[in-house]
Amino acid sequence: MERAVYSPFSKEIDGGLDERKRERYTSLVLRAKEASAYPHQSGYFVRTAGLAKDGTEYIGGNKEYAHSDAFVHGETAVLSGMRDITDSPM
């Protein structure tokens, strides 16, 4: 099952995006599908992607003990990539 947890466009997804923004958002969703989990801790897994101000795309993912942890640490994996941090910041 795939779902968007949060999107800056979620309130206007049907009519508020111009073609360029829609393509960029779709690109991030597709990039997130390439993320891999590390370390293996449970069956909960999140794939994440982020877009830097310079347009660079970053991906990350994680498996965690609980559903809520997976979302937090998956996002942290993306931020670590943006900041070029190789060790887990958690």
PyMOL Python script that loads the backbone (N, CA, C, O; Angstrom):
from pymol import cmd

cmd.read_pdbstr("""\
ATOM      1  N   MET A   1       0.837  -1.173   0.000  1.00  0.00           N
ATOM      2  CA  MET A   1       0.000   0.000   0.000  1.00  0.00           C
ATOM      3  C   MET A   1       0.882   1.237   0.000  1.00  0.00           C
ATOM      4  O   MET A   1       1.810   1.335   0.803  1.00  0.00           O
ATOM      5  N   GLU A   2       0.613   2.154  -0.864  1.00  0.00           N
ATOM      6  CA  GLU A   2       1.365   3.400  -0.919  1.00  0.00           C
ATOM      7  C   GLU A   2       0.440   4.543  -0.564  1.00  0.00           C
ATOM      8  O   GLU A   2      -0.732   4.547  -0.944  1.00  0.00           O
ATOM      9  N   ARG A   3       0.965   5.511   0.162  1.00  0.00           N
ATOM     10  CA  ARG A   3       0.161   6.689   0.483  1.00  0.00           C
ATOM     11  C   ARG A   3       1.077   7.873   0.719  1.00  0.00           C
ATOM     12  O   ARG A   3       2.226   7.703   1.128  1.00  0.00           O
ATOM     13  N   ALA A   4       0.585   9.046   0.468  1.00  0.00           N
ATOM     14  CA  ALA A   4       1.328  10.266   0.749  1.00  0.00           C
ATOM     15  C   ALA A   4       0.987  10.693   2.164  1.00  0.00           C
ATOM     16  O   ALA A   4      -0.182  10.898   2.490  1.00  0.00           O
ATOM     17  N   VAL A   5       2.005  10.829   3.007  1.00  0.00           N
ATOM     18  CA  VAL A   5       1.772  11.247   4.382  1.00  0.00           C
ATOM     19  C   VAL A   5       1.504  12.737   4.422  1.00  0.00           C
ATOM     20  O   VAL A   5       0.577  13.188   5.096  1.00  0.00           O
ATOM     21  N   TYR A   6       2.305  13.500   3.708  1.00  0.00           N
ATOM     22  CA  TYR A   6       2.110  14.949   3.665  1.00  0.00           C
ATOM     23  C   TYR A   6       2.584  15.453   2.319  1.00  0.00           C
ATOM     24  O   TYR A   6       3.601  14.999   1.795  1.00  0.00           O
ATOM     25  N   SER A   7       1.868  16.360   1.785  1.00  0.00           N
ATOM     26  CA  SER A   7       2.260  17.006   0.547  1.00  0.00           C
ATOM     27  C   SER A   7       1.917  18.477   0.643  1.00  0.00           C
ATOM     28  O   SER A   7       0.819  18.826   1.078  1.00  0.00           O
ATOM     29  N   PRO A   8       2.834  19.348   0.246  1.00  0.00           N
ATOM     30  CA  PRO A   8       2.491  20.770   0.251  1.00  0.00           C
ATOM     31  C   PRO A   8       1.378  21.078  -0.733  1.00  0.00           C
ATOM     32  O   PRO A   8       0.777  22.151  -0.683  1.00  0.00           O
ATOM     33  N   PHE A   9       1.102  20.141  -1.626  1.00  0.00           N
ATOM     34  CA  PHE A   9       0.075  20.339  -2.634  1.00  0.00           C
ATOM     35  C   PHE A   9      -1.212  19.596  -2.307  1.00  0.00           C
ATOM     36  O   PHE A   9      -2.145  19.615  -3.109  1.00  0.00           O
ATOM     37  N   SER A  10      -1.288  18.942  -1.152  1.00  0.00           N
ATOM     38  CA  SER A  10      -2.399  18.040  -0.867  1.00  0.00           C
ATOM     39  C   SER A  10      -3.765  18.714  -0.904  1.00  0.00           C
ATOM     40  O   SER A  10      -4.752  18.068  -1.257  1.00  0.00           O
ATOM     41  N   LYS A  11      -3.847  19.973  -0.556  1.00  0.00           N
ATOM     42  CA  LYS A  11      -5.132  20.664  -0.549  1.00  0.00           C
ATOM     43  C   LYS A  11      -5.546  21.121  -1.942  1.00  0.00           C
ATOM     44  O   LYS A  11      -6.702  21.481  -2.168  1.00  0.00           O
ATOM     45  N   GLU A  12      -4.609  21.104  -2.864  1.00  0.00           N
ATOM     46  CA  GLU A  12      -4.910  21.624  -4.194  1.00  0.00           C
ATOM     47  C   GLU A  12      -4.438  20.681  -5.289  1.00  0.00           C
ATOM     48  O   GLU A  12      -4.171  21.122  -6.407  1.00  0.00           O
ATOM     49  N   ILE A  13      -4.332  19.421  -4.995  1.00  0.00           N
ATOM     50  CA  ILE A  13      -3.731  18.477  -5.927  1.00  0.00           C
ATOM     51  C   ILE A  13      -4.456  18.407  -7.269  1.00  0.00           C
ATOM     52  O   ILE A  13      -3.823  18.159  -8.295  1.00  0.00           O
ATOM     53  N   ASP A  14      -5.756  18.618  -7.279  1.00  0.00           N
ATOM     54  CA  ASP A  14      -6.484  18.488  -8.537  1.00  0.00           C
ATOM     55  C   ASP A  14      -6.428  19.727  -9.416  1.00  0.00           C
ATOM     56  O   ASP A  14      -6.469  19.606 -10.640  1.00  0.00           O
ATOM     57  N   GLY A  15      -6.335  20.916  -8.826  1.00  0.00           N
ATOM     58  CA  GLY A  15      -6.432  22.094  -9.659  1.00  0.00           C
ATOM     59  C   GLY A  15      -5.361  23.138  -9.448  1.00  0.00           C
ATOM     60  O   GLY A  15      -5.241  24.043 -10.274  1.00  0.00           O
ATOM     61  N   GLY A  16      -4.573  23.064  -8.383  1.00  0.00           N
ATOM     62  CA  GLY A  16      -3.662  24.139  -8.055  1.00  0.00           C
ATOM     63  C   GLY A  16      -2.262  24.014  -8.603  1.00  0.00           C
ATOM     64  O   GLY A  16      -1.471  24.946  -8.461  1.00  0.00           O
ATOM     65  N   LEU A  17      -1.925  22.905  -9.222  1.00  0.00           N
ATOM     66  CA  LEU A  17      -0.566  22.718  -9.712  1.00  0.00           C
ATOM     67  C   LEU A  17      -0.480  23.020 -11.198  1.00  0.00           C
ATOM     68  O   LEU A  17      -1.290  22.543 -11.993  1.00  0.00           O
ATOM     69  N   ASP A  18       0.520  23.824 -11.562  1.00  0.00           N
ATOM     70  CA  ASP A  18       0.761  23.981 -12.986  1.00  0.00           C
ATOM     71  C   ASP A  18       1.533  22.742 -13.464  1.00  0.00           C
ATOM     72  O   ASP A  18       1.951  21.922 -12.646  1.00  0.00           O
ATOM     73  N   GLU A  19       1.718  22.605 -14.743  1.00  0.00           N
ATOM     74  CA  GLU A  19       2.328  21.397 -15.301  1.00  0.00           C
ATOM     75  C   GLU A  19       3.744  21.176 -14.776  1.00  0.00           C
ATOM     76  O   GLU A  19       4.115  20.040 -14.481  1.00  0.00           O
ATOM     77  N   ARG A  20       4.536  22.232 -14.654  1.00  0.00           N
ATOM     78  CA  ARG A  20       5.908  22.115 -14.167  1.00  0.00           C
ATOM     79  C   ARG A  20       5.948  21.583 -12.740  1.00  0.00           C
ATOM     80  O   ARG A  20       6.729  20.683 -12.430  1.00  0.00           O
ATOM     81  N   LYS A  21       5.097  22.144 -11.866  1.00  0.00           N
ATOM     82  CA  LYS A  21       5.069  21.691 -10.472  1.00  0.00           C
ATOM     83  C   LYS A  21       4.559  20.255 -10.368  1.00  0.00           C
ATOM     84  O   LYS A  21       5.058  19.472  -9.560  1.00  0.00           O
ATOM     85  N   ARG A  22       3.585  19.921 -11.171  1.00  0.00           N
ATOM     86  CA  ARG A  22       3.054  18.554 -11.159  1.00  0.00           C
ATOM     87  C   ARG A  22       4.141  17.559 -11.586  1.00  0.00           C
ATOM     88  O   ARG A  22       4.276  16.497 -10.977  1.00  0.00           O
ATOM     89  N   GLU A  23       4.907  17.889 -12.612  1.00  0.00           N
ATOM     90  CA  GLU A  23       5.993  17.018 -13.064  1.00  0.00           C
ATOM     91  C   GLU A  23       7.061  16.870 -11.989  1.00  0.00           C
ATOM     92  O   GLU A  23       7.591  15.777 -11.787  1.00  0.00           O
ATOM     93  N   ARG A  24       7.383  17.966 -11.295  1.00  0.00           N
ATOM     94  CA  ARG A  24       8.411  17.930 -10.246  1.00  0.00           C
ATOM     95  C   ARG A  24       7.961  17.066  -9.075  1.00  0.00           C
ATOM     96  O   ARG A  24       8.731  16.263  -8.547  1.00  0.00           O
ATOM     97  N   TYR A  25       6.710  17.239  -8.679  1.00  0.00           N
ATOM     98  CA  TYR A  25       6.162  16.462  -7.575  1.00  0.00           C
ATOM     99  C   TYR A  25       6.113  14.977  -7.943  1.00  0.00           C
ATOM    100  O   TYR A  25       6.472  14.122  -7.133  1.00  0.00           O
ATOM    101  N   THR A  26       5.673  14.677  -9.152  1.00  0.00           N
ATOM    102  CA  THR A  26       5.612  13.292  -9.618  1.00  0.00           C
ATOM    103  C   THR A  26       7.004  12.686  -9.664  1.00  0.00           C
ATOM    104  O   THR A  26       7.188  11.520  -9.316  1.00  0.00           O
ATOM    105  N   SER A  27       7.983  13.469 -10.092  1.00  0.00           N
ATOM    106  CA  SER A  27       9.362  13.006 -10.138  1.00  0.00           C
ATOM    107  C   SER A  27       9.855  12.598  -8.751  1.00  0.00           C
ATOM    108  O   SER A  27      10.528  11.578  -8.606  1.00  0.00           O
ATOM    109  N   LEU A  28       9.520  13.392  -7.731  1.00  0.00           N
ATOM    110  CA  LEU A  28       9.933  13.058  -6.364  1.00  0.00           C
ATOM    111  C   LEU A  28       9.287  11.769  -5.882  1.00  0.00           C
ATOM    112  O   LEU A  28       9.940  10.943  -5.245  1.00  0.00           O
ATOM    113  N   VAL A  29       8.019  11.598  -6.182  1.00  0.00           N
ATOM    114  CA  VAL A  29       7.327  10.374  -5.770  1.00  0.00           C
ATOM    115  C   VAL A  29       7.980   9.154  -6.425  1.00  0.00           C
ATOM    116  O   VAL A  29       8.187   8.133  -5.769  1.00  0.00           O
ATOM    117  N   LEU A  30       8.302   9.259  -7.710  1.00  0.00           N
ATOM    118  CA  LEU A  30       8.938   8.149  -8.407  1.00  0.00           C
ATOM    119  C   LEU A  30      10.341   7.893  -7.874  1.00  0.00           C
ATOM    120  O   LEU A  30      10.751   6.736  -7.771  1.00  0.00           O
ATOM    121  N   ARG A  31      11.083   8.933  -7.536  1.00  0.00           N
ATOM    122  CA  ARG A  31      12.427   8.770  -6.965  1.00  0.00           C
ATOM    123  C   ARG A  31      12.363   8.072  -5.618  1.00  0.00           C
ATOM    124  O   ARG A  31      13.233   7.262  -5.300  1.00  0.00           O
ATOM    125  N   ALA A  32      11.342   8.374  -4.820  1.00  0.00           N
ATOM    126  CA  ALA A  32      11.207   7.748  -3.506  1.00  0.00           C
ATOM    127  C   ALA A  32      11.063   6.234  -3.626  1.00  0.00           C
ATOM    128  O   ALA A  32      11.445   5.500  -2.715  1.00  0.00           O
ATOM    129  N   LYS A  33      10.523   5.770  -4.732  1.00  0.00           N
ATOM    130  CA  LYS A  33      10.369   4.331  -4.925  1.00  0.00           C
ATOM    131  C   LYS A  33      11.716   3.633  -5.071  1.00  0.00           C
ATOM    132  O   LYS A  33      11.788   2.411  -4.938  1.00  0.00           O
ATOM    133  N   GLU A  34      12.796   4.388  -5.343  1.00  0.00           N
ATOM    134  CA  GLU A  34      14.132   3.815  -5.482  1.00  0.00           C
ATOM    135  C   GLU A  34      14.847   3.677  -4.143  1.00  0.00           C
ATOM    136  O   GLU A  34      15.888   3.024  -4.065  1.00  0.00           O
ATOM    137  N   ALA A  35      14.306   4.277  -3.095  1.00  0.00           N
ATOM    138  CA  ALA A  35      14.965   4.266  -1.791  1.00  0.00           C
ATOM    139  C   ALA A  35      15.034   2.850  -1.234  1.00  0.00           C
ATOM    140  O   ALA A  35      14.149   2.028  -1.473  1.00  0.00           O
ATOM    141  N   SER A  36      16.095   2.582  -0.494  1.00  0.00           N
ATOM    142  CA  SER A  36      16.223   1.273   0.148  1.00  0.00           C
ATOM    143  C   SER A  36      16.276   1.445   1.661  1.00  0.00           C
ATOM    144  O   SER A  36      16.662   2.499   2.165  1.00  0.00           O
ATOM    145  N   ALA A  37      15.889   0.415   2.363  1.00  0.00           N
ATOM    146  CA  ALA A  37      15.815   0.493   3.821  1.00  0.00           C
ATOM    147  C   ALA A  37      17.134   0.088   4.456  1.00  0.00           C
ATOM    148  O   ALA A  37      17.827  -0.798   3.955  1.00  0.00           O
ATOM    149  N   TYR A  38      17.478   0.734   5.554  1.00  0.00           N
ATOM    150  CA  TYR A  38      18.651   0.374   6.348  1.00  0.00           C
ATOM    151  C   TYR A  38      18.484   0.959   7.726  1.00  0.00           C
ATOM    152  O   TYR A  38      17.949   2.063   7.816  1.00  0.00           O
ATOM    153  N   PRO A  39      18.882   0.342   8.789  1.00  0.00           N
ATOM    154  CA  PRO A  39      19.107  -1.109   8.852  1.00  0.00           C
ATOM    155  C   PRO A  39      17.779  -1.833   8.926  1.00  0.00           C
ATOM    156  O   PRO A  39      16.747  -1.209   9.172  1.00  0.00           O
ATOM    157  N   HIS A  40      17.788  -3.138   8.717  1.00  0.00           N
ATOM    158  CA  HIS A  40      16.538  -3.890   8.810  1.00  0.00           C
ATOM    159  C   HIS A  40      16.184  -4.052  10.286  1.00  0.00           C
ATOM    160  O   HIS A  40      16.941  -4.666  11.038  1.00  0.00           O
ATOM    161  N   GLN A  41      15.049  -3.512  10.704  1.00  0.00           N
ATOM    162  CA  GLN A  41      14.646  -3.613  12.104  1.00  0.00           C
ATOM    163  C   GLN A  41      13.255  -4.199  12.273  1.00  0.00           C
ATOM    164  O   GLN A  41      12.981  -4.810  13.306  1.00  0.00           O
ATOM    165  N   SER A  42      12.388  -4.042  11.325  1.00  0.00           N
ATOM    166  CA  SER A  42      11.028  -4.555  11.463  1.00  0.00           C
ATOM    167  C   SER A  42      10.362  -4.598  10.098  1.00  0.00           C
ATOM    168  O   SER A  42      11.020  -4.417   9.073  1.00  0.00           O
ATOM    169  N   GLY A  43       9.082  -4.833  10.087  1.00  0.00           N
ATOM    170  CA  GLY A  43       8.345  -4.857   8.838  1.00  0.00           C
ATOM    171  C   GLY A  43       7.878  -3.487   8.384  1.00  0.00           C
ATOM    172  O   GLY A  43       7.359  -3.358   7.275  1.00  0.00           O
ATOM    173  N   TYR A  44       8.047  -2.454   9.208  1.00  0.00           N
ATOM    174  CA  TYR A  44       7.613  -1.110   8.830  1.00  0.00           C
ATOM    175  C   TYR A  44       8.682  -0.460   7.970  1.00  0.00           C
ATOM    176  O   TYR A  44       9.855  -0.437   8.340  1.00  0.00           O
ATOM    177  N   PHE A  45       8.284   0.061   6.840  1.00  0.00           N
ATOM    178  CA  PHE A  45       9.258   0.633   5.915  1.00  0.00           C
ATOM    179  C   PHE A  45       8.674   1.864   5.262  1.00  0.00           C
ATOM    180  O   PHE A  45       7.503   1.886   4.883  1.00  0.00           O
ATOM    181  N   VAL A  46       9.488   2.878   5.136  1.00  0.00           N
ATOM    182  CA  VAL A  46       9.062   4.092   4.451  1.00  0.00           C
ATOM    183  C   VAL A  46      10.100   4.451   3.397  1.00  0.00           C
ATOM    184  O   VAL A  46      11.304   4.337   3.629  1.00  0.00           O
ATOM    185  N   ARG A  47       9.625   4.882   2.248  1.00  0.00           N
ATOM    186  CA  ARG A  47      10.498   5.398   1.191  1.00  0.00           C
ATOM    187  C   ARG A  47      10.263   6.900   1.136  1.00  0.00           C
ATOM    188  O   ARG A  47       9.120   7.356   1.144  1.00  0.00           O
ATOM    189  N   THR A  48      11.334   7.658   1.081  1.00  0.00           N
ATOM    190  CA  THR A  48      11.199   9.109   1.107  1.00  0.00           C
ATOM    191  C   THR A  48      12.044   9.753   0.023  1.00  0.00           C
ATOM    192  O   THR A  48      13.019   9.168  -0.449  1.00  0.00           O
ATOM    193  N   ALA A  49      11.664  10.958  -0.366  1.00  0.00           N
ATOM    194  CA  ALA A  49      12.438  11.752  -1.317  1.00  0.00           C
ATOM    195  C   ALA A  49      12.302  13.209  -0.922  1.00  0.00           C
ATOM    196  O   ALA A  49      11.273  13.629  -0.392  1.00  0.00           O
ATOM    197  N   GLY A  50      13.343  13.969  -1.184  1.00  0.00           N
ATOM    198  CA  GLY A  50      13.315  15.390  -0.877  1.00  0.00           C
ATOM    199  C   GLY A  50      13.928  16.191  -2.008  1.00  0.00           C
ATOM    200  O   GLY A  50      14.742  15.680  -2.777  1.00  0.00           O
ATOM    201  N   LEU A  51      13.535  17.434  -2.102  1.00  0.00           N
ATOM    202  CA  LEU A  51      14.018  18.329  -3.149  1.00  0.00           C
ATOM    203  C   LEU A  51      14.726  19.508  -2.500  1.00  0.00           C
ATOM    204  O   LEU A  51      14.123  20.248  -1.723  1.00  0.00           O
ATOM    205  N   ALA A  52      16.014  19.684  -2.820  1.00  0.00           N
ATOM    206  CA  ALA A  52      16.782  20.804  -2.286  1.00  0.00           C
ATOM    207  C   ALA A  52      16.471  22.074  -3.074  1.00  0.00           C
ATOM    208  O   ALA A  52      15.924  22.018  -4.175  1.00  0.00           O
ATOM    209  N   LYS A  53      16.825  23.211  -2.497  1.00  0.00           N
ATOM    210  CA  LYS A  53      16.564  24.491  -3.159  1.00  0.00           C
ATOM    211  C   LYS A  53      17.255  24.591  -4.510  1.00  0.00           C
ATOM    212  O   LYS A  53      16.762  25.266  -5.413  1.00  0.00           O
ATOM    213  N   ASP A  54      18.413  23.912  -4.654  1.00  0.00           N
ATOM    214  CA  ASP A  54      19.129  23.973  -5.931  1.00  0.00           C
ATOM    215  C   ASP A  54      18.575  22.988  -6.965  1.00  0.00           C
ATOM    216  O   ASP A  54      19.085  22.906  -8.082  1.00  0.00           O
ATOM    217  N   GLY A  55      17.518  22.234  -6.586  1.00  0.00           N
ATOM    218  CA  GLY A  55      16.889  21.307  -7.513  1.00  0.00           C
ATOM    219  C   GLY A  55      17.383  19.879  -7.418  1.00  0.00           C
ATOM    220  O   GLY A  55      16.867  19.002  -8.112  1.00  0.00           O
ATOM    221  N   THR A  56      18.380  19.621  -6.568  1.00  0.00           N
ATOM    222  CA  THR A  56      18.888  18.270  -6.395  1.00  0.00           C
ATOM    223  C   THR A  56      17.862  17.415  -5.663  1.00  0.00           C
ATOM    224  O   THR A  56      17.261  17.857  -4.684  1.00  0.00           O
ATOM    225  N   GLU A  57      17.663  16.181  -6.144  1.00  0.00           N
ATOM    226  CA  GLU A  57      16.738  15.255  -5.502  1.00  0.00           C
ATOM    227  C   GLU A  57      17.525  14.282  -4.629  1.00  0.00           C
ATOM    228  O   GLU A  57      18.596  13.818  -5.021  1.00  0.00           O
ATOM    229  N   TYR A  58      16.997  13.975  -3.453  1.00  0.00           N
ATOM    230  CA  TYR A  58      17.612  13.039  -2.523  1.00  0.00           C
ATOM    231  C   TYR A  58      16.594  11.977  -2.156  1.00  0.00           C
ATOM    232  O   TYR A  58      15.400  12.258  -2.052  1.00  0.00           O
ATOM    233  N   ILE A  59      17.076  10.741  -1.956  1.00  0.00           N
ATOM    234  CA  ILE A  59      16.185   9.677  -1.538  1.00  0.00           C
ATOM    235  C   ILE A  59      16.689   9.057  -0.246  1.00  0.00           C
ATOM    236  O   ILE A  59      17.876   9.140   0.069  1.00  0.00           O
ATOM    237  N   GLY A  60      15.790   8.440   0.496  1.00  0.00           N
ATOM    238  CA  GLY A  60      16.149   7.761   1.732  1.00  0.00           C
ATOM    239  C   GLY A  60      15.040   6.813   2.128  1.00  0.00           C
ATOM    240  O   GLY A  60      13.933   6.866   1.591  1.00  0.00           O
ATOM    241  N   GLY A  61      15.350   5.948   3.071  1.00  0.00           N
ATOM    242  CA  GLY A  61      14.333   5.024   3.544  1.00  0.00           C
ATOM    243  C   GLY A  61      14.821   4.329   4.790  1.00  0.00           C
ATOM    244  O   GLY A  61      16.010   4.366   5.103  1.00  0.00           O
ATOM    245  N   ASN A  62      13.913   3.698   5.501  1.00  0.00           N
ATOM    246  CA  ASN A  62      14.295   2.994   6.716  1.00  0.00           C
ATOM    247  C   ASN A  62      13.223   2.009   7.119  1.00  0.00           C
ATOM    248  O   ASN A  62      12.051   2.164   6.774  1.00  0.00           O
ATOM    249  N   LYS A  63      13.637   0.998   7.849  1.00  0.00           N
ATOM    250  CA  LYS A  63      12.707   0.084   8.516  1.00  0.00           C
ATOM    251  C   LYS A  63      12.833   0.351  10.002  1.00  0.00           C
ATOM    252  O   LYS A  63      13.939   0.556  10.501  1.00  0.00           O
ATOM    253  N   GLU A  64      11.736   0.351  10.705  1.00  0.00           N
ATOM    254  CA  GLU A  64      11.758   0.707  12.120  1.00  0.00           C
ATOM    255  C   GLU A  64      10.887  -0.211  12.956  1.00  0.00           C
ATOM    256  O   GLU A  64      10.202  -1.093  12.437  1.00  0.00           O
ATOM    257  N   TYR A  65      10.929   0.014  14.259  1.00  0.00           N
ATOM    258  CA  TYR A  65      10.157  -0.787  15.209  1.00  0.00           C
ATOM    259  C   TYR A  65       8.674  -0.459  15.167  1.00  0.00           C
ATOM    260  O   TYR A  65       7.838  -1.341  15.364  1.00  0.00           O
ATOM    261  N   ALA A  66       8.345   0.775  14.917  1.00  0.00           N
ATOM    262  CA  ALA A  66       6.948   1.206  14.944  1.00  0.00           C
ATOM    263  C   ALA A  66       6.643   2.054  13.717  1.00  0.00           C
ATOM    264  O   ALA A  66       7.540   2.652  13.124  1.00  0.00           O
ATOM    265  N   HIS A  67       5.386   2.098  13.347  1.00  0.00           N
ATOM    266  CA  HIS A  67       4.946   2.833  12.164  1.00  0.00           C
ATOM    267  C   HIS A  67       5.379   4.289  12.216  1.00  0.00           C
ATOM    268  O   HIS A  67       5.879   4.816  11.222  1.00  0.00           O
ATOM    269  N   SER A  68       5.198   4.951  13.357  1.00  0.00           N
ATOM    270  CA  SER A  68       5.546   6.373  13.458  1.00  0.00           C
ATOM    271  C   SER A  68       7.047   6.594  13.357  1.00  0.00           C
ATOM    272  O   SER A  68       7.478   7.595  12.784  1.00  0.00           O
ATOM    273  N   ASP A  69       7.856   5.683  13.901  1.00  0.00           N
ATOM    274  CA  ASP A  69       9.311   5.804  13.801  1.00  0.00           C
ATOM    275  C   ASP A  69       9.773   5.750  12.354  1.00  0.00           C
ATOM    276  O   ASP A  69      10.704   6.458  11.968  1.00  0.00           O
ATOM    277  N   ALA A  70       9.132   4.921  11.562  1.00  0.00           N
ATOM    278  CA  ALA A  70       9.541   4.764  10.163  1.00  0.00           C
ATOM    279  C   ALA A  70       9.424   6.074   9.405  1.00  0.00           C
ATOM    280  O   ALA A  70      10.305   6.414   8.615  1.00  0.00           O
ATOM    281  N   PHE A  71       8.348   6.812   9.635  1.00  0.00           N
ATOM    282  CA  PHE A  71       8.181   8.087   8.941  1.00  0.00           C
ATOM    283  C   PHE A  71       9.245   9.085   9.380  1.00  0.00           C
ATOM    284  O   PHE A  71       9.846   9.758   8.542  1.00  0.00           O
ATOM    285  N   VAL A  72       9.481   9.186  10.681  1.00  0.00           N
ATOM    286  CA  VAL A  72      10.470  10.143  11.190  1.00  0.00           C
ATOM    287  C   VAL A  72      11.856   9.801  10.675  1.00  0.00           C
ATOM    288  O   VAL A  72      12.559  10.682  10.179  1.00  0.00           O
ATOM    289  N   HIS A  73      12.266   8.545  10.779  1.00  0.00           N
ATOM    290  CA  HIS A  73      13.619   8.180  10.387  1.00  0.00           C
ATOM    291  C   HIS A  73      13.796   8.140   8.873  1.00  0.00           C
ATOM    292  O   HIS A  73      14.904   8.359   8.383  1.00  0.00           O
ATOM    293  N   GLY A  74      12.749   7.869   8.133  1.00  0.00           N
ATOM    294  CA  GLY A  74      12.847   7.937   6.679  1.00  0.00           C
ATOM    295  C   GLY A  74      13.109   9.355   6.217  1.00  0.00           C
ATOM    296  O   GLY A  74      13.922   9.586   5.322  1.00  0.00           O
ATOM    297  N   GLU A  75      12.412  10.310   6.832  1.00  0.00           N
ATOM    298  CA  GLU A  75      12.651  11.717   6.506  1.00  0.00           C
ATOM    299  C   GLU A  75      14.049  12.128   6.933  1.00  0.00           C
ATOM    300  O   GLU A  75      14.705  12.905   6.239  1.00  0.00           O
ATOM    301  N   THR A  76      14.514  11.616   8.073  1.00  0.00           N
ATOM    302  CA  THR A  76      15.860  11.924   8.550  1.00  0.00           C
ATOM    303  C   THR A  76      16.906  11.414   7.568  1.00  0.00           C
ATOM    304  O   THR A  76      17.937  12.058   7.374  1.00  0.00           O
ATOM    305  N   ALA A  77      16.652  10.268   6.948  1.00  0.00           N
ATOM    306  CA  ALA A  77      17.591   9.730   5.965  1.00  0.00           C
ATOM    307  C   ALA A  77      17.744  10.679   4.786  1.00  0.00           C
ATOM    308  O   ALA A  77      18.850  10.862   4.277  1.00  0.00           O
ATOM    309  N   VAL A  78      16.650  11.282   4.348  1.00  0.00           N
ATOM    310  CA  VAL A  78      16.714  12.252   3.251  1.00  0.00           C
ATOM    311  C   VAL A  78      17.501  13.481   3.682  1.00  0.00           C
ATOM    312  O   VAL A  78      18.371  13.949   2.948  1.00  0.00           O
ATOM    313  N   LEU A  79      17.205  14.004   4.861  1.00  0.00           N
ATOM    314  CA  LEU A  79      17.913  15.192   5.351  1.00  0.00           C
ATOM    315  C   LEU A  79      19.396  14.911   5.534  1.00  0.00           C
ATOM    316  O   LEU A  79      20.225  15.777   5.254  1.00  0.00           O
ATOM    317  N   SER A  80      19.746  13.714   6.001  1.00  0.00           N
ATOM    318  CA  SER A  80      21.154  13.346   6.139  1.00  0.00           C
ATOM    319  C   SER A  80      21.850  13.375   4.787  1.00  0.00           C
ATOM    320  O   SER A  80      22.989  13.830   4.679  1.00  0.00           O
ATOM    321  N   GLY A  81      21.167  12.890   3.757  1.00  0.00           N
ATOM    322  CA  GLY A  81      21.742  12.930   2.417  1.00  0.00           C
ATOM    323  C   GLY A  81      21.941  14.348   1.934  1.00  0.00           C
ATOM    324  O   GLY A  81      22.953  14.656   1.306  1.00  0.00           O
ATOM    325  N   MET A  82      20.983  15.217   2.220  1.00  0.00           N
ATOM    326  CA  MET A  82      21.098  16.619   1.815  1.00  0.00           C
ATOM    327  C   MET A  82      22.275  17.303   2.503  1.00  0.00           C
ATOM    328  O   MET A  82      22.944  18.157   1.921  1.00  0.00           O
ATOM    329  N   ARG A  83      22.512  16.913   3.751  1.00  0.00           N
ATOM    330  CA  ARG A  83      23.596  17.543   4.513  1.00  0.00           C
ATOM    331  C   ARG A  83      24.894  16.763   4.394  1.00  0.00           C
ATOM    332  O   ARG A  83      25.884  17.106   5.041  1.00  0.00           O
ATOM    333  N   ASP A  84      24.901  15.711   3.570  1.00  0.00           N
ATOM    334  CA  ASP A  84      26.072  14.862   3.358  1.00  0.00           C
ATOM    335  C   ASP A  84      26.560  14.239   4.660  1.00  0.00           C
ATOM    336  O   ASP A  84      27.758  14.215   4.939  1.00  0.00           O
ATOM    337  N   ILE A  85      25.626  13.740   5.445  1.00  0.00           N
ATOM    338  CA  ILE A  85      25.951  13.053   6.692  1.00  0.00           C
ATOM    339  C   ILE A  85      25.849  11.559   6.424  1.00  0.00           C
ATOM    340  O   ILE A  85      24.793  11.074   6.018  1.00  0.00           O
ATOM    341  N   THR A  86      26.933  10.826   6.646  1.00  0.00           N
ATOM    342  CA  THR A  86      26.902   9.396   6.373  1.00  0.00           C
ATOM    343  C   THR A  86      26.432   8.587   7.574  1.00  0.00           C
ATOM    344  O   THR A  86      25.868   7.508   7.394  1.00  0.00           O
ATOM    345  N   ASP A  87      26.647   9.072   8.792  1.00  0.00           N
ATOM    346  CA  ASP A  87      26.186   8.375   9.987  1.00  0.00           C
ATOM    347  C   ASP A  87      24.784   8.834  10.333  1.00  0.00           C
ATOM    348  O   ASP A  87      24.392   9.958  10.020  1.00  0.00           O
ATOM    349  N   SER A  88      24.037   7.965  10.976  1.00  0.00           N
ATOM    350  CA  SER A  88      22.678   8.312  11.382  1.00  0.00           C
ATOM    351  C   SER A  88      22.703   9.431  12.408  1.00  0.00           C
ATOM    352  O   SER A  88      23.451   9.349  13.382  1.00  0.00           O
ATOM    353  N   PRO A  89      21.905  10.474  12.213  1.00  0.00           N
ATOM    354  CA  PRO A  89      21.862  11.572  13.180  1.00  0.00           C
ATOM    355  C   PRO A  89      20.997  11.253  14.392  1.00  0.00           C
ATOM    356  O   PRO A  89      20.931  12.051  15.327  1.00  0.00           O
ATOM    357  N   MET A  90      20.327  10.090  14.391  1.00  0.00           N
ATOM    358  CA  MET A  90      19.425   9.761  15.493  1.00  0.00           C
ATOM    359  C   MET A  90      20.187   9.224  16.683  1.00  0.00           C
ATOM    360  O   MET A  90      19.584   8.895  17.705  1.00  0.00           O
TER     361      MET A  90
END
""", "prot")
cmd.dss("prot")
cmd.show_as("cartoon", "prot")
cmd.util.cbc("prot")
cmd.orient("prot")
